[in-house]
Amino acid sequence: MENFKSTVNATEYPPQIKHKVIFETFDALNPGEAMLLINDHDPKPLFFQFQIEHPNQFTWDYLEQGPETFRVKIARV
C-alpha cells in the first residue's frame, strides 16, 4: 500500500479551481513525500503543466489508467 501525505480527488472540485488545488497540495509536500491524484480522465495536460512550473521537482507515476478512474502518484523530488 502506498503512503500519501495528501489525496486530491479532482472530480470533487469545479473545473476553474482543480489545478489550483492540485498545485497547492503539491507545494505543501516536502522532498520525498507524495500525493495521490484521482481523476475521471487522463490528466496528461496537468503533467505538461507540472513540467513547465516544477521542472525536475516531481515524479509522476500512474497507478491506474482508466477507463473511468485515473490514479496518479505525484511525488516531490
MMTF fields as JSON, N, C-alpha, C and O atoms, coordinates in Angstrom:
{
  "mmtfVersion": "1.0.0",
  "mmtfProducer": "UNKNOWN",
  "numBonds": 307,
  "numAtoms": 308,
  "numGroups": 77,
  "numChains": 1,
  "numModels": 1,
  "chainsPerModel": [1],
  "groupsPerChain": [77],
  "chainIdList": ["A"],
  "bondAtomList": [4, 2, 8, 6, 12, 10, 16, 14, 20, 18, 24, 22, 28, 26, 32, 30, 36, 34, 40, 38, 44, 42, 48, 46, 52, 50, 56, 54, 60, 58, 64, 62, 68, 66, 72, 70, 76, 74, 80, 78, 84, 82, 88, 86, 92, 90, 96, 94, 100, 98, 104, 102, 108, 106, 112, 110, 116, 114, 120, 118, 124, 122, 128, 126, 132, 130, 136, 134, 140, 138, 144, 142, 148, 146, 152, 150, 156, 154, 160, 158, 164, 162, 168, 166, 172, 170, 176, 174, 180, 178, 184, 182, 188, 186, 192, 190, 196, 194, 200, 198, 204, 202, 208, 206, 212, 210, 216, 214, 220, 218, 224, 222, 228, 226, 232, 230, 236, 234, 240, 238, 244, 242, 248, 246, 252, 250, 256, 254, 260, 258, 264, 262, 268, 266, 272, 270, 276, 274, 280, 278, 284, 282, 288, 286, 292, 290, 296, 294, 300, 298, 304, 302],
  "bondOrderList": [1, 1, 1, 1, 1, 1, 1, 1, 1, 1, 1, 1, 1, 1, 1, 1, 1, 1, 1, 1, 1, 1, 1, 1, 1, 1, 1, 1, 1, 1, 1, 1, 1, 1, 1, 1, 1, 1, 1, 1, 1, 1, 1, 1, 1, 1, 1, 1, 1, 1, 1, 1, 1, 1, 1, 1, 1, 1, 1, 1, 1, 1, 1, 1, 1, 1, 1, 1, 1, 1, 1, 1, 1, 1, 1, 1],
  "groupList": [{"groupName": "MET", "atomNameList": ["N", "CA", "C", "O"], "elementList": ["N", "C", "C", "O"], "formalChargeList": [0, 0, 0, 0], "bondAtomList": [1, 0, 2, 1, 3, 2], "bondOrderList": [1, 1, 2], "singleLetterCode": "M", "chemCompType": "L-PEPTIDE LINKING"}, {"groupName": "GLU", "atomNameList": ["N", "CA", "C", "O"], "elementList": ["N", "C", "C", "O"], "formalChargeList": [0, 0, 0, 0], "bondAtomList": [1, 0, 2, 1, 3, 2], "bondOrderList": [1, 1, 2], "singleLetterCode": "E", "chemCompType": "L-PEPTIDE LINKING"}, {"groupName": "ASN", "atomNameList": ["N", "CA", "C", "O"], "elementList": ["N", "C", "C", "O"], "formalChargeList": [0, 0, 0, 0], "bondAtomList": [1, 0, 2, 1, 3, 2], "bondOrderList": [1, 1, 2], "singleLetterCode": "N", "chemCompType": "L-PEPTIDE LINKING"}, {"groupName": "PHE", "atomNameList": ["N", "CA", "C", "O"], "elementList": ["N", "C", "C", "O"], "formalChargeList": [0, 0, 0, 0], "bondAtomList": [1, 0, 2, 1, 3, 2], "bondOrderList": [1, 1, 2], "singleLetterCode": "F", "chemCompType": "L-PEPTIDE LINKING"}, {"groupName": "LYS", "atomNameList": ["N", "CA", "C", "O"], "elementList": ["N", "C", "C", "O"], "formalChargeList": [0, 0, 0, 0], "bondAtomList": [1, 0, 2, 1, 3, 2], "bondOrderList": [1, 1, 2], "singleLetterCode": "K", "chemCompType": "L-PEPTIDE LINKING"}, {"groupName": "SER", "atomNameList": ["N", "CA", "C", "O"], "elementList": ["N", "C", "C", "O"], "formalChargeList": [0, 0, 0, 0], "bondAtomList": [1, 0, 2, 1, 3, 2], "bondOrderList": [1, 1, 2], "singleLetterCode": "S", "chemCompType": "L-PEPTIDE LINKING"}, {"groupName": "THR", "atomNameList": ["N", "CA", "C", "O"], "elementList": ["N", "C", "C", "O"], "formalChargeList": [0, 0, 0, 0], "bondAtomList": [1, 0, 2, 1, 3, 2], "bondOrderList": [1, 1, 2], "singleLetterCode": "T", "chemCompType": "L-PEPTIDE LINKING"}, {"groupName": "VAL", "atomNameList": ["N", "CA", "C", "O"], "elementList": ["N", "C", "C", "O"], "formalChargeList": [0, 0, 0, 0], "bondAtomList": [1, 0, 2, 1, 3, 2], "bondOrderList": [1, 1, 2], "singleLetterCode": "V", "chemCompType": "L-PEPTIDE LINKING"}, {"groupName": "ALA", "atomNameList": ["N", "CA", "C", "O"], "elementList": ["N", "C", "C", "O"], "formalChargeList": [0, 0, 0, 0], "bondAtomList": [1, 0, 2, 1, 3, 2], "bondOrderList": [1, 1, 2], "singleLetterCode": "A", "chemCompType": "L-PEPTIDE LINKING"}, {"groupName": "TYR", "atomNameList": ["N", "CA", "C", "O"], "elementList": ["N", "C", "C", "O"], "formalChargeList": [0, 0, 0, 0], "bondAtomList": [1, 0, 2, 1, 3, 2], "bondOrderList": [1, 1, 2], "singleLetterCode": "Y", "chemCompType": "L-PEPTIDE LINKING"}, {"groupName": "PRO", "atomNameList": ["N", "CA", "C", "O"], "elementList": ["N", "C", "C", "O"], "formalChargeList": [0, 0, 0, 0], "bondAtomList": [1, 0, 2, 1, 3, 2], "bondOrderList": [1, 1, 2], "singleLetterCode": "P", "chemCompType": "L-PEPTIDE LINKING"}, {"groupName": "GLN", "atomNameList": ["N", "CA", "C", "O"], "elementList": ["N", "C", "C", "O"], "formalChargeList": [0, 0, 0, 0], "bondAtomList": [1, 0, 2, 1, 3, 2], "bondOrderList": [1, 1, 2], "singleLetterCode": "Q", "chemCompType": "L-PEPTIDE LINKING"}, {"groupName": "ILE", "atomNameList": ["N", "CA", "C", "O"], "elementList": ["N", "C", "C", "O"], "formalChargeList": [0, 0, 0, 0], "bondAtomList": [1, 0, 2, 1, 3, 2], "bondOrderList": [1, 1, 2], "singleLetterCode": "I", "chemCompType": "L-PEPTIDE LINKING"}, {"groupName": "HIS", "atomNameList": ["N", "CA", "C", "O"], "elementList": ["N", "C", "C", "O"], "formalChargeList": [0, 0, 0, 0], "bondAtomList": [1, 0, 2, 1, 3, 2], "bondOrderList": [1, 1, 2], "singleLetterCode": "H", "chemCompType": "L-PEPTIDE LINKING"}, {"groupName": "ASP", "atomNameList": ["N", "CA", "C", "O"], "elementList": ["N", "C", "C", "O"], "formalChargeList": [0, 0, 0, 0], "bondAtomList": [1, 0, 2, 1, 3, 2], "bondOrderList": [1, 1, 2], "singleLetterCode": "D", "chemCompType": "L-PEPTIDE LINKING"}, {"groupName": "LEU", "atomNameList": ["N", "CA", "C", "O"], "elementList": ["N", "C", "C", "O"], "formalChargeList": [0, 0, 0, 0], "bondAtomList": [1, 0, 2, 1, 3, 2], "bondOrderList": [1, 1, 2], "singleLetterCode": "L", "chemCompType": "L-PEPTIDE LINKING"}, {"groupName": "GLY", "atomNameList": ["N", "CA", "C", "O"], "elementList": ["N", "C", "C", "O"], "formalChargeList": [0, 0, 0, 0], "bondAtomList": [1, 0, 2, 1, 3, 2], "bondOrderList": [1, 1, 2], "singleLetterCode": "G", "chemCompType": "PEPTIDE LINKING"}, {"groupName": "TRP", "atomNameList": ["N", "CA", "C", "O"], "elementList": ["N", "C", "C", "O"], "formalChargeList": [0, 0, 0, 0], "bondAtomList": [1, 0, 2, 1, 3, 2], "bondOrderList": [1, 1, 2], "singleLetterCode": "W", "chemCompType": "L-PEPTIDE LINKING"}, {"groupName": "ARG", "atomNameList": ["N", "CA", "C", "O"], "elementList": ["N", "C", "C", "O"], "formalChargeList": [0, 0, 0, 0], "bondAtomList": [1, 0, 2, 1, 3, 2], "bondOrderList": [1, 1, 2], "singleLetterCode": "R", "chemCompType": "L-PEPTIDE LINKING"}],
  "groupTypeList": [0, 1, 2, 3, 4, 5, 6, 7, 2, 8, 6, 1, 9, 10, 10, 11, 12, 4, 13, 4, 7, 12, 3, 1, 6, 3, 14, 8, 15, 2, 10, 16, 1, 8, 0, 15, 15, 12, 2, 14, 13, 14, 10, 4, 10, 15, 3, 3, 11, 3, 11, 12, 1, 13, 10, 2, 11, 3, 6, 17, 14, 9, 15, 1, 11, 16, 10, 1, 6, 3, 18, 7, 4, 12, 8, 18, 7],
  "groupIdList": [1, 2, 3, 4, 5, 6, 7, 8, 9, 10, 11, 12, 13, 14, 15, 16, 17, 18, 19, 20, 21, 22, 23, 24, 25, 26, 27, 28, 29, 30, 31, 32, 33, 34, 35, 36, 37, 38, 39, 40, 41, 42, 43, 44, 45, 46, 47, 48, 49, 50, 51, 52, 53, 54, 55, 56, 57, 58, 59, 60, 61, 62, 63, 64, 65, 66, 67, 68, 69, 70, 71, 72, 73, 74, 75, 76, 77],
  "secStructList": [7, 7, 7, 7, 1, 3, 3, 3, 3, 4, 4, 4, 1, 7, 2, 2, 2, 2, 2, 2, 2, 2, 2, 2, 2, 2, 2, 6, 7, 7, 6, 6, 7, 3, 3, 3, 3, 3, 3, 1, 1, 7, 7, 2, 2, 2, 2, 2, 2, 2, 2, 2, 2, 1, 6, 6, 1, 3, 3, 3, 3, 3, 3, 3, 3, 7, 1, 1, 7, 3, 3, 3, 3, 3, 3, 3, 7],
  "xCoordList": [0.841, 0.0, 0.881, 1.868, 0.505, 1.265, 0.988, -0.073, 1.953, 1.794, 1.751, 2.723, 0.636, 0.482, 0.245, -0.506, 0.895, 0.647, -0.745, -1.424, -1.17, -2.459, -3.069, -2.375, -4.377, -5.111, -5.99, -6.683, -5.957, -6.851, -7.719, -7.221, -9.01, -9.963, -10.478, -11.372, -9.909, -10.207, -11.668, -12.167, -12.354, -13.763, -14.647, -15.802, -14.111, -14.882, -14.793, -15.445, -13.995, -13.768, -14.292, -14.266, -14.774, -15.176, -13.946, -12.834, -14.154, -13.022, -12.107, -10.892, -12.672, -11.851, -10.868, -9.964, -11.021, -10.064, -9.294, -8.462, -9.556, -8.889, -7.376, -6.732, -6.799, -5.341, -4.776, -3.695, -5.477, -5.029, -4.914, -3.909, -5.93, -5.918, -4.788, -4.084, -4.618, -3.573, -2.191, -1.359, -1.933, -0.616, -0.386, 0.739, -1.402, -1.254, -0.926, -0.116, -1.558, -1.281, 0.146, 0.847, 0.582, 1.959, 2.949, 3.958, 2.67, 3.584, 3.767, 4.785, 2.792, 2.875, 3.691, 3.962, 4.081, 4.868, 6.321, 6.879, 6.919, 8.356, 9.035, 8.385, 10.33, 11.027, 10.847, 10.989, 10.533, 10.315, 8.865, 8.514, 8.019, 6.608, 5.835, 6.268, 4.67, 3.865, 2.401, 1.923, 1.717, 0.273, -0.365, 0.282, -1.64, -2.41, -3.416, -4.182, -3.412, -4.396, -5.365, -4.951, -6.646, -7.696, -8.481, -8.867, -8.716, -9.436, -10.27, -10.067, -11.214, -12.087, -11.649, -12.343, -10.498, -9.905, -8.394, -7.895, -7.674, -6.212, -5.749, -6.051, -5.018, -4.577, -3.28, -2.467, -3.083, -1.853, -1.561, -0.403, -2.561, -2.255, -1.676, -0.832, -2.135, -1.599, -0.129, 0.679, 0.217, 1.614, 2.499, 3.569, 2.04, 2.825, 2.92, 3.95, 1.862, 1.897, 2.906, 3.636, 2.947, 3.948, 5.358, 6.239, 5.58, 6.906, 7.34, 8.52, 6.398, 6.711, 6.918, 7.872, 6.012, 6.044, 6.977, 7.435, 7.263, 8.106, 9.106, 9.133, 9.926, 10.852, 11.819, 12.395, 11.973, 12.905, 12.598, 13.477, 11.364, 10.999, 9.974, 9.557, 9.552, 8.479, 8.665, 9.377, 8.0, 7.844, 6.352, 5.532, 6.014, 4.625, 4.462, 5.029, 3.697, 3.524, 2.046, 1.329, 1.598, 0.211, 0.055, 0.816, -0.934, -1.272, -2.483, -2.666, -3.303, -4.475, -4.725, -4.716, -4.947, -5.118, -6.443, -6.478, -7.523, -8.853, -9.397, -8.842, -10.483, -11.037, -11.859, -12.026, -12.376, -13.209, -12.44, -12.762, -11.427, -10.674, -9.19, -8.63, -8.579, -7.132, -6.591, -7.079, -5.581, -4.927, -3.454, -2.807, -2.918, -1.532, -0.832, -1.323, 0.319, 1.175, 2.099, 2.856, 2.03, 2.895, 3.762, 3.252, 5.057, 5.979, 6.926, 7.293, 7.312, 8.304, 9.685, 9.947, 10.559, 11.932, 12.749, 13.935],
  "yCoordList": [-1.192, 0.0, 1.249, 1.337, 2.188, 3.436, 4.339, 4.272, 5.169, 6.138, 7.533, 7.974, 8.217, 9.546, 10.558, 10.303, 11.711, 12.777, 13.358, 13.721, 13.448, 14.048, 13.334, 12.718, 13.434, 12.919, 14.035, 14.716, 14.216, 15.173, 14.388, 13.805, 14.38, 13.797, 14.951, 15.689, 15.099, 16.253, 16.309, 17.373, 15.175, 15.168, 15.914, 16.213, 16.217, 16.913, 18.436, 19.145, 18.94, 20.38, 20.922, 20.225, 22.175, 22.794, 22.968, 23.168, 22.89, 22.965, 24.167, 24.054, 25.302, 26.518, 26.514, 27.348, 25.593, 25.574, 24.264, 24.135, 23.288, 21.981, 22.108, 21.604, 22.775, 22.859, 23.656, 23.338, 24.67, 25.46, 24.568, 24.614, 23.762, 22.868, 21.844, 21.571, 21.286, 20.283, 20.883, 20.27, 22.067, 22.688, 23.133, 23.039, 23.608, 23.968, 22.733, 22.794, 21.62, 20.373, 19.919, 19.508, 19.986, 19.618, 20.542, 20.077, 21.832, 22.799, 22.545, 22.932, 21.899, 21.603, 20.342, 20.037, 19.612, 18.394, 18.73, 19.68, 17.941, 18.008, 17.034, 16.112, 17.217, 16.253, 14.827, 14.567, 13.919, 12.526, 12.186, 11.009, 13.19, 12.943, 12.894, 13.429, 12.232, 12.066, 12.368, 12.274, 12.732, 12.93, 11.978, 11.5, 11.715, 10.901, 11.796, 12.506, 11.758, 12.48, 11.469, 10.49, 11.702, 10.864, 11.723, 12.847, 11.193, 11.959, 11.017, 9.803, 11.593, 10.785, 10.781, 10.239, 11.386, 11.362, 11.462, 11.815, 11.148, 11.188, 12.625, 13.505, 12.879, 14.243, 14.627, 15.367, 14.137, 14.404, 15.9, 16.292, 16.765, 18.202, 18.752, 19.648, 18.211, 18.625, 18.224, 18.977, 17.05, 16.606, 17.628, 17.988, 18.092, 19.087, 20.407, 21.079, 20.779, 21.992, 21.829, 22.767, 20.647, 20.373, 20.508, 21.07, 19.995, 20.095, 21.542, 21.86, 22.415, 23.829, 24.545, 25.305, 24.293, 25.046, 24.453, 25.17, 23.153, 22.485, 21.543, 20.353, 22.052, 21.166, 20.461, 21.076, 19.162, 18.333, 18.316, 18.013, 18.637, 18.681, 17.622, 17.561, 16.778, 15.841, 14.538, 14.481, 13.499, 12.272, 12.054, 12.522, 11.346, 11.147, 9.669, 9.192, 8.95, 7.519, 7.165, 7.384, 6.613, 6.151, 4.882, 3.928, 4.884, 3.694, 2.997, 1.791, 3.771, 3.249, 4.146, 5.37, 3.555, 4.326, 4.015, 3.463, 4.372, 4.324, 2.933, 1.947, 2.874, 3.981, 4.981, 6.123, 4.574, 5.511, 6.285, 7.438, 5.657, 6.291, 6.293, 5.293, 7.436, 7.585, 7.947, 8.877, 7.213, 7.481, 7.701, 6.864, 8.846, 9.209, 9.56, 10.358, 8.946, 9.303, 10.42, 10.245, 11.566, 12.709, 12.944, 13.241, 12.813, 12.947, 14.122, 14.438, 14.759, 15.834, 15.195, 14.403, 15.556, 15.026, 15.749, 15.465],
  "zCoordList": [0.0, 0.0, 0.0, 0.73, -0.819, -0.936, 0.264, 0.885, 0.568, 1.641, 1.021, 0.407, 1.181, 0.6, 1.707, 2.649, 1.582, 2.545, 2.332, 3.292, 1.068, 0.728, -0.465, -1.274, -0.549, -1.697, -2.244, -1.489, -3.553, -4.207, -5.18, -6.143, -4.921, -5.854, -6.698, -6.283, -7.881, -8.731, -9.161, -9.527, -9.121, -9.518, -8.53, -8.832, -7.347, -6.312, -6.414, -5.649, -7.349, -7.447, -8.768, -9.782, -8.759, -10.022, -10.925, -10.436, -12.236, -13.178, -12.966, -13.123, -12.614, -12.513, -11.337, -11.302, -10.369, -9.253, -9.116, -8.218, -9.991, -9.882, -9.848, -8.928, -10.842, -10.917, -9.747, -9.251, -9.307, -8.155, -6.923, -6.213, -6.671, -5.516, -5.643, -4.67, -6.824, -7.038, -6.806, -6.136, -7.348, -7.17, -5.732, -5.242, -5.053, -3.633, -2.803, -1.878, -3.137, -2.419, -2.686, -1.761, -3.932, -4.267, -3.559, -3.029, -3.547, -2.926, -1.429, -0.855, -0.8, 0.632, 0.929, 2.091, -0.117, 0.082, 0.38, -0.168, 1.25, 1.48, 0.524, 0.03, 0.25, -0.604, -0.078, 1.116, -0.99, -0.619, -0.32, -0.24, -0.153, 0.104, -1.208, -2.229, -1.152, -2.361, -2.075, -0.945, -3.144, -3.094, -4.094, -5.026, -3.88, -4.813, -5.503, -4.851, -6.819, -7.619, -8.201, -8.822, -8.003, -8.566, -9.546, -9.224, -10.74, -11.753, -12.61, -12.599, -13.355, -14.203, -15.668, -16.528, -15.945, -17.282, -17.122, -16.054, -18.19, -18.128, -17.893, -18.7, -16.799, -16.502, -17.211, -16.656, -18.415, -19.166, -19.333, -19.192, -19.628, -19.706, -18.392, -18.406, -17.273, -15.975, -15.861, -15.317, -16.369, -16.376, -17.093, -16.602, -18.259, -19.001, -18.246, -18.298, -17.549, -16.729, -15.585, -15.264, -14.975, -13.936, -14.509, -13.858, -15.727, -16.334, -16.504, -16.357, -16.813, -17.013, -15.674, -15.509, -14.721, -13.464, -12.409, -11.519, -12.497, -11.499, -12.173, -11.857, -13.094, -13.808, -12.849, -11.951, -13.068, -12.28, -10.788, -9.982, -10.41, -8.991, -8.616, -7.46, -9.569, -9.28, -10.059, -11.062, -9.562, -10.329, -10.528, -9.738, -11.582, -11.993, -12.333, -13.316, -11.532, -11.757, -11.776, -10.799, -12.903, -12.988, -12.15, -12.304, -11.27, -10.501, -11.105, -10.943, -11.801, -12.504, -13.709, -13.581, -14.869, -16.098, -16.776, -17.876, -16.114, -16.697, -16.903, -16.42, -17.623, -18.408, -17.596, -18.024, -16.434, -15.671, -14.614, -14.325, -14.04, -12.961, -13.298, -13.744, -13.073, -13.205, -11.842, -11.199, -11.4, -10.128, -10.419, -11.049, -9.952, -10.235, -8.93, -8.132, -8.737, -7.621, -8.099, -9.054, -7.427, -7.749, -6.525, -5.444, -6.69, -5.555, -5.78, -6.912, -4.678, -4.745, -4.631, -3.726, -5.567, -5.584, -4.533, -4.37]
}
